[in-house]
Amino acid sequence: MMIVFHLFDKSCMRFSELERAIPLVSQKMLIQQLRDLESKGIVTRTIYQEVPPRVEYSLTSLGLALRPALRELVQWANLRRKTKPT
């Protein structure tokens, strides 16, 4: 889900940008997650025929539709954190 959150902030990101944005994820896991999100129609992958090749990832309309639900989930988590006994 971290990938989706980062793509909410930017319209598109390159693989290296995502890798820097999520420093604790391995390259292998990031690739697997991106492929999974792409196969589910949440993320789209655009390849530009340049030298060197450029690949960008962005959210599809289905991915963007997750924004309200994820925003509510974050608010709930923050509320829970504040009311959790120490």
C-alpha positions as CSV (number, residue, x, y, z in Angstrom):
1,M,0.0,0.0,0.0
2,M,3.0,2.3,0.4
3,I,3.3,2.4,-3.3
4,V,-0.3,3.6,-3.7
5,F,0.1,6.3,-1.0
6,H,3.2,7.7,-2.8
7,L,1.4,7.7,-6.1
8,F,-1.5,9.7,-4.5
9,D,1.0,12.5,-4.0
10,K,2.5,12.5,-7.5
11,S,0.8,11.8,-10.8
12,C,3.5,9.4,-11.8
13,M,6.8,8.1,-10.4
14,R,9.8,6.3,-11.9
15,F,11.0,3.0,-10.3
16,S,14.0,4.7,-8.8
17,E,11.8,7.4,-7.2
18,L,9.6,4.7,-5.6
19,E,12.7,2.9,-4.5
20,R,14.0,6.0,-2.7
21,A,10.6,6.9,-1.3
22,I,10.3,3.4,0.3
23,P,13.9,2.7,1.6
24,L,13.1,-0.4,3.6
25,V,11.7,-2.4,0.6
26,S,14.0,-4.6,-1.4
27,Q,14.2,-4.1,-5.2
28,K,12.7,-7.6,-5.7
29,M,9.8,-6.9,-3.4
30,L,9.1,-3.5,-5.0
31,I,9.1,-5.2,-8.5
32,Q,6.7,-7.9,-7.3
33,Q,4.3,-5.4,-5.7
34,L,4.3,-3.2,-8.8
35,R,3.5,-6.2,-11.0
36,D,0.8,-7.3,-8.6
37,L,-0.8,-3.8,-8.6
38,E,-0.5,-3.6,-12.3
39,S,-2.2,-7.0,-12.8
40,K,-5.1,-5.9,-10.6
41,G,-5.6,-2.7,-12.6
42,I,-4.6,-0.3,-9.8
43,V,-1.3,0.9,-11.3
44,T,-0.3,1.4,-14.9
45,R,3.2,1.1,-16.3
46,T,4.3,3.3,-19.1
47,I,7.4,2.6,-21.1
48,Y,9.0,5.4,-23.1
49,Q,11.2,4.3,-26.0
50,E,14.2,6.5,-25.1
51,V,17.9,5.8,-24.4
52,P,18.1,4.9,-21.6
53,P,14.5,3.6,-21.4
54,R,12.2,5.4,-19.0
55,V,9.4,3.6,-17.2
56,E,6.8,5.5,-15.1
57,Y,4.1,4.2,-12.8
58,S,0.9,5.9,-12.1
59,L,-2.5,5.1,-10.6
60,T,-5.4,4.1,-12.8
61,S,-8.9,5.4,-12.2
62,L,-9.5,2.3,-10.1
63,G,-6.4,3.1,-8.1
64,L,-7.4,6.7,-7.6
65,A,-10.8,5.5,-6.4
66,L,-9.0,4.0,-3.4
67,R,-8.1,7.4,-2.1
68,P,-11.2,8.1,0.0
69,A,-11.2,4.7,1.6
70,L,-7.4,4.8,2.4
71,R,-7.7,8.4,3.8
72,E,-10.5,7.2,6.2
73,L,-8.3,4.2,7.2
74,V,-5.4,6.5,8.0
75,Q,-7.7,8.7,10.1
76,W,-9.0,5.7,12.0
77,A,-5.4,4.5,12.7
78,N,-4.5,8.0,13.9
79,L,-7.5,8.1,16.2
80,R,-6.8,4.6,17.5
81,R,-3.2,5.6,18.2
82,K,-4.3,8.7,20.2
83,T,-6.8,6.7,22.3
84,K,-4.7,3.7,22.9
85,P,-3.8,3.3,26.6
86,T,-0.1,3.6,27.4
